[in-house]
Amino acid sequence: MYKVTVTVPATTTTLGPGLGVLGLALALHTTIEMQVRADERLHISVLGESRDMFPTTLDNPVLRAAMRVFQHFEIAPAGLQVDILSQIPWHVGLGAHPAAILGGILAANNLVNGNLTNDQILDMAFSLGASYENTTSAMRGGLSISSRIDPHHVAHRSVDTVPLRVVIVAPEVPNYPTRLENLAAYTLIPDEISHIGQTALLIEALRAGDYRLMKQVMKNHVHQTARTAHIPGYAAAVEAAQAAGASAVVLAGTGPAVLAIAESHHTQIAEVMVGAFQEAGLEAQQWIIGVDRQGVTISVVE
């Protein structure tokens, strides 16, 4: 009887100008183990971050993704064991939900010896609520560029970057996802001409390790400014991080986590950012991590 283990990295998207295009895999992970049970029972165990987001019922996002695969191949395991270990916090902009969905799809696909293509995996993940840029960067690792070019195909490429260490600080903003629901749609539409040029420059800056160029182009744009207005202490955290040596500071995805890239002084940057949020009345988690260059890993054992 097979046991499949899938490890999926956290991801952050947009990175300033790259709305809907750029994704960066980070060295925080969700690991999913899946195997068929002989007793025809479903058992789900969850350890780690945000355990309340992984119910031990059919509403579990990993299980919902797996069931989509089973339906696709018209295979129904008699019983199923799913063990989840997550390092990725939910609702902060680090791709926890896409990681769970992608992990469930890949685990189930390997459990039934499926032959899903990358495009089918991307489409299935998207239909379950995972964005293409999150899913692509998690699958491939590192910095990824993705764009849907027709209803049946997503073009995507990976870009080699210099080794990067980043600071992530996630303030505990009450009801943050609910606040974003009220944003007017127009606030999320970028200035296309400006963003095309700045996204191209940002890719080159990350590839070449040009921290000065990162600082110039990796900024919060209209679609992010609308969100940062709902994060007390955000401006002070950015200013403090830059004063401590950060080259670029932006929202991680839709936030409220904040991503800072720097050549050095990472611990000091994290401390001053946490301090800025605490002065605004918010507690915050922090991580100093590298970029995950490997992407998804899968092992299958008997």
C-alpha positions as CSV (number, residue, x, y, z in Angstrom):
1,M,0.0,0.0,0.0
2,Y,1.5,3.3,-1.1
3,K,2.1,6.4,1.1
4,V,2.6,9.7,-0.8
5,T,4.4,12.6,0.7
6,V,4.1,16.1,-0.9
7,T,5.9,19.2,0.4
8,V,4.7,22.5,-1.0
9,P,6.5,25.9,-0.4
10,A,4.8,29.1,0.7
11,T,4.5,31.7,-2.0
12,T,4.2,35.5,-2.2
13,T,2.9,37.2,-5.3
14,T,2.8,40.6,-7.0
15,L,6.1,41.9,-5.4
16,G,5.0,45.5,-6.1
17,P,4.3,45.9,-9.8
18,G,3.8,42.3,-10.8
19,L,0.1,42.0,-10.2
20,G,-1.3,38.7,-11.5
21,V,2.1,37.8,-13.0
22,L,5.0,37.3,-10.5
23,G,5.3,34.7,-7.7
24,L,8.2,33.9,-5.4
25,A,8.5,30.6,-3.5
26,L,9.6,30.9,0.1
27,A,11.2,28.4,2.6
28,L,8.1,27.8,4.6
29,H,6.2,24.6,3.8
30,T,3.1,22.6,4.0
31,T,3.7,18.8,4.0
32,I,0.9,16.4,3.2
33,E,1.1,12.6,3.7
34,M,-1.7,10.5,2.1
35,Q,-2.4,6.8,2.0
36,V,-5.3,4.4,1.5
37,R,-6.7,2.9,4.7
38,A,-7.9,-0.7,4.7
39,D,-10.7,0.0,7.2
40,E,-12.7,2.2,4.9
41,R,-12.5,5.2,7.3
42,L,-11.4,8.8,6.7
43,H,-8.9,10.1,9.2
44,I,-7.3,13.6,9.0
45,S,-4.6,14.8,11.4
46,V,-3.3,18.4,11.4
47,L,-0.2,19.9,13.1
48,G,1.4,23.3,12.9
49,E,0.2,26.7,11.8
50,S,-3.5,27.7,11.5
51,R,-4.9,24.2,12.4
52,D,-8.4,25.6,12.5
53,M,-8.2,26.2,8.8
54,F,-7.8,22.4,8.2
55,P,-11.1,20.9,9.5
56,T,-11.1,17.1,10.0
57,T,-14.2,16.8,7.7
58,L,-15.0,16.9,4.0
59,D,-14.5,20.7,4.1
60,N,-10.7,20.2,4.5
61,P,-9.1,22.0,1.5
62,V,-6.6,19.2,1.1
63,L,-9.3,16.6,1.0
64,R,-11.5,18.7,-1.4
65,A,-8.6,18.9,-3.8
66,A,-7.9,15.2,-3.5
67,M,-11.6,14.4,-4.1
68,R,-11.5,16.4,-7.3
69,V,-8.7,14.2,-8.6
70,F,-10.5,11.0,-7.5
71,Q,-13.6,12.3,-9.4
72,H,-11.5,13.0,-12.5
73,F,-10.2,9.5,-12.6
74,E,-13.4,7.9,-11.3
75,I,-11.6,6.2,-8.5
76,A,-12.8,6.2,-4.9
77,P,-10.3,4.9,-2.2
78,A,-12.2,2.8,0.3
79,G,-10.6,4.7,3.2
80,L,-8.1,7.5,3.4
81,Q,-5.5,8.8,5.8
82,V,-4.4,12.4,5.4
83,D,-1.7,13.9,7.7
84,I,-1.0,17.6,7.3
85,L,1.9,19.6,8.8
86,S,1.9,23.3,8.0
87,Q,4.4,26.0,8.6
88,I,2.5,28.5,6.6
89,P,0.1,30.9,8.4
90,W,-3.3,31.5,6.7
91,H,-4.7,34.8,5.6
92,V,-1.5,36.8,5.6
93,G,-0.5,36.7,1.9
94,L,1.9,33.7,1.9
95,G,-0.2,31.3,-0.2
96,A,-1.3,28.8,2.5
97,H,-4.6,28.0,0.8
98,P,-3.0,27.4,-2.7
99,A,-0.3,25.3,-1.0
100,A,-3.0,23.1,0.6
101,I,-4.9,22.8,-2.7
102,L,-1.8,22.0,-4.8
103,G,-0.6,19.5,-2.2
104,G,-3.9,17.7,-2.2
105,I,-4.1,17.5,-6.0
106,L,-0.5,16.2,-6.3
107,A,-0.8,13.7,-3.4
108,A,-4.0,12.2,-4.8
109,N,-2.7,12.2,-8.4
110,N,0.3,10.1,-7.3
111,L,-1.8,7.9,-4.9
112,V,-3.9,6.7,-7.9
113,N,-1.0,6.7,-10.4
114,G,-2.7,9.5,-12.2
115,N,-1.3,11.3,-15.3
116,L,-2.5,14.9,-14.8
117,T,-0.5,17.3,-16.9
118,N,0.8,20.6,-15.5
119,D,-1.9,22.5,-17.3
120,Q,-4.6,20.2,-15.8
121,I,-3.1,20.6,-12.4
122,L,-3.0,24.4,-12.7
123,D,-6.6,24.5,-14.0
124,M,-7.8,22.2,-11.2
125,A,-6.1,24.3,-8.6
126,F,-7.5,27.5,-10.1
127,S,-11.0,26.0,-10.1
128,L,-10.6,25.4,-6.3
129,G,-9.5,29.0,-5.6
130,A,-5.7,29.0,-6.1
131,S,-4.3,31.7,-8.3
132,Y,-2.0,30.7,-11.3
133,E,0.9,32.8,-10.0
134,N,0.8,31.1,-6.5
135,T,0.5,27.6,-8.0
136,T,3.1,28.1,-10.6
137,S,5.7,29.5,-8.2
138,A,5.0,26.7,-5.7
139,M,5.4,24.0,-8.3
140,R,8.6,25.4,-9.9
141,G,10.3,27.1,-7.0
142,G,12.1,30.4,-7.1
143,L,10.8,33.4,-9.1
144,S,8.1,32.5,-11.6
145,I,6.3,34.4,-14.3
146,S,2.9,33.2,-15.4
147,S,0.1,34.5,-17.7
148,R,-3.0,32.9,-19.1
149,I,-2.7,33.1,-22.9
150,D,-5.9,31.3,-23.8
151,P,-8.7,29.4,-22.0
152,H,-6.8,26.2,-22.0
153,H,-3.2,27.2,-21.4
154,V,-1.1,29.2,-18.9
155,A,2.4,30.2,-20.1
156,H,4.9,30.2,-17.3
157,R,8.7,30.4,-16.9
158,S,11.1,30.3,-14.0
159,V,13.8,33.0,-13.6
160,D,17.1,32.2,-11.8
161,T,17.8,34.8,-9.2
162,V,20.7,35.5,-6.9
163,P,20.4,33.8,-3.5
164,L,18.0,35.9,-1.5
165,R,17.1,36.1,2.2
166,V,13.9,37.9,3.1
167,V,12.2,39.2,6.2
168,I,8.5,38.5,6.6
169,V,6.5,40.2,9.3
170,A,2.8,39.4,9.6
171,P,0.8,41.8,11.9
172,E,-2.4,40.4,13.4
173,V,-4.9,42.8,11.8
174,P,-8.4,42.1,13.1
175,N,-10.9,41.1,10.3
176,Y,-8.4,41.9,7.6
177,P,-9.9,39.6,4.9
178,T,-13.3,41.1,5.6
179,R,-12.0,44.7,5.2
180,L,-10.6,43.9,1.8
181,E,-14.0,42.6,0.6
182,N,-15.2,46.2,0.5
183,L,-12.5,47.6,-1.7
184,A,-13.8,49.2,-4.9
185,A,-12.9,47.1,-8.0
186,Y,-11.1,50.1,-9.6
187,T,-8.5,50.3,-6.8
188,L,-7.1,46.9,-8.0
189,I,-6.5,47.9,-11.6
190,P,-2.9,48.9,-12.2
191,D,-1.5,51.5,-14.5
192,E,-0.7,49.0,-17.2
193,I,2.1,50.9,-19.0
194,S,3.9,51.8,-15.8
195,H,3.6,48.2,-14.5
196,I,4.8,46.5,-17.6
197,G,8.1,48.4,-17.5
198,Q,8.6,48.2,-13.8
199,T,7.8,44.4,-13.7
200,A,10.5,43.9,-16.4
201,L,13.0,45.9,-14.4
202,L,12.1,44.0,-11.2
203,I,12.7,40.6,-12.8
204,E,16.1,41.8,-14.0
205,A,16.9,43.2,-10.5
206,L,16.0,39.9,-8.8
207,R,18.0,38.0,-11.4
208,A,21.1,40.1,-11.1
209,G,20.9,40.9,-7.4
210,D,20.6,44.6,-8.1
211,Y,19.3,45.8,-4.8
212,R,19.4,49.5,-5.8
213,L,17.1,48.8,-8.8
214,M,14.8,46.7,-6.5
215,K,14.4,49.7,-4.3
216,Q,13.4,51.9,-7.2
217,V,10.8,49.6,-8.8
218,M,9.6,47.3,-6.0
219,K,7.1,49.7,-4.4
220,N,3.5,49.6,-3.4
221,H,1.3,50.6,-6.3
222,V,-2.4,51.6,-6.4
223,H,-3.7,48.1,-5.9
224,Q,-1.5,47.6,-2.8
225,T,-2.0,51.1,-1.3
226,A,-5.8,50.4,-1.1
227,R,-4.9,47.4,1.1
228,T,-2.2,49.0,3.2
229,A,-4.7,51.6,4.3
230,H,-6.3,48.8,6.4
231,I,-3.0,47.9,8.2
232,P,-2.2,50.1,11.2
233,G,1.5,50.8,11.5
234,Y,2.3,49.8,7.9
235,A,3.9,53.1,6.9
236,A,6.0,53.2,10.1
237,A,7.1,49.6,9.5
238,V,8.2,50.3,6.0
239,E,10.1,53.4,7.1
240,A,11.8,51.6,9.9
241,A,12.8,48.7,7.7
242,Q,14.3,51.0,5.1
243,A,16.2,52.9,7.8
244,A,17.6,49.5,9.1
245,G,18.9,48.6,5.7
246,A,16.0,47.0,3.7
247,S,16.3,47.6,-0.1
248,A,12.7,46.9,-0.9
249,V,9.6,46.6,1.3
250,V,6.1,45.6,-0.1
251,L,3.0,43.7,0.9
252,A,3.3,39.9,0.6
253,G,0.5,39.1,-1.8
254,T,-2.7,40.7,-0.5
255,G,-1.2,41.1,3.0
256,P,-1.3,41.9,5.8
257,A,2.2,40.3,5.9
258,V,5.0,42.6,4.8
259,L,8.1,41.4,2.8
260,A,11.4,43.1,3.1
261,I,14.4,42.2,0.9
262,A,17.9,43.1,2.1
263,E,21.6,42.1,1.6
264,S,22.2,42.1,5.4
265,H,20.9,43.2,8.8
266,H,17.9,40.9,8.5
267,T,17.4,40.4,12.3
268,Q,17.5,44.2,12.9
269,I,15.0,44.8,10.1
270,A,12.6,42.2,11.5
271,E,12.9,43.7,15.0
272,V,12.2,47.3,14.0
273,M,9.2,46.2,11.8
274,V,7.7,44.2,14.7
275,G,8.3,47.2,16.9
276,A,6.5,49.5,14.5
277,F,3.4,47.3,14.5
278,Q,3.5,46.9,18.3
279,E,3.5,50.7,18.6
280,A,0.4,50.7,16.4
281,G,-1.3,48.2,18.8
282,L,-0.7,45.0,16.7
283,E,1.3,41.9,17.6
284,A,3.2,40.4,14.7
285,Q,5.0,37.2,13.7
286,Q,8.3,37.3,12.0
287,W,10.4,35.0,9.8
288,I,13.8,35.4,8.2
289,I,13.9,32.9,5.4
290,G,15.4,32.1,2.0
291,V,13.8,31.5,-1.3
292,D,12.7,28.0,-2.0
293,R,14.4,27.1,-5.3
294,Q,13.2,23.5,-5.5
295,G,9.5,23.9,-5.6
296,V,7.2,21.0,-4.8
297,T,8.8,17.7,-3.8
298,I,7.0,14.3,-4.0
299,S,8.0,10.9,-2.6
300,V,6.1,7.7,-2.9
301,V,6.9,4.6,-0.8
302,E,5.3,1.3,-0.2
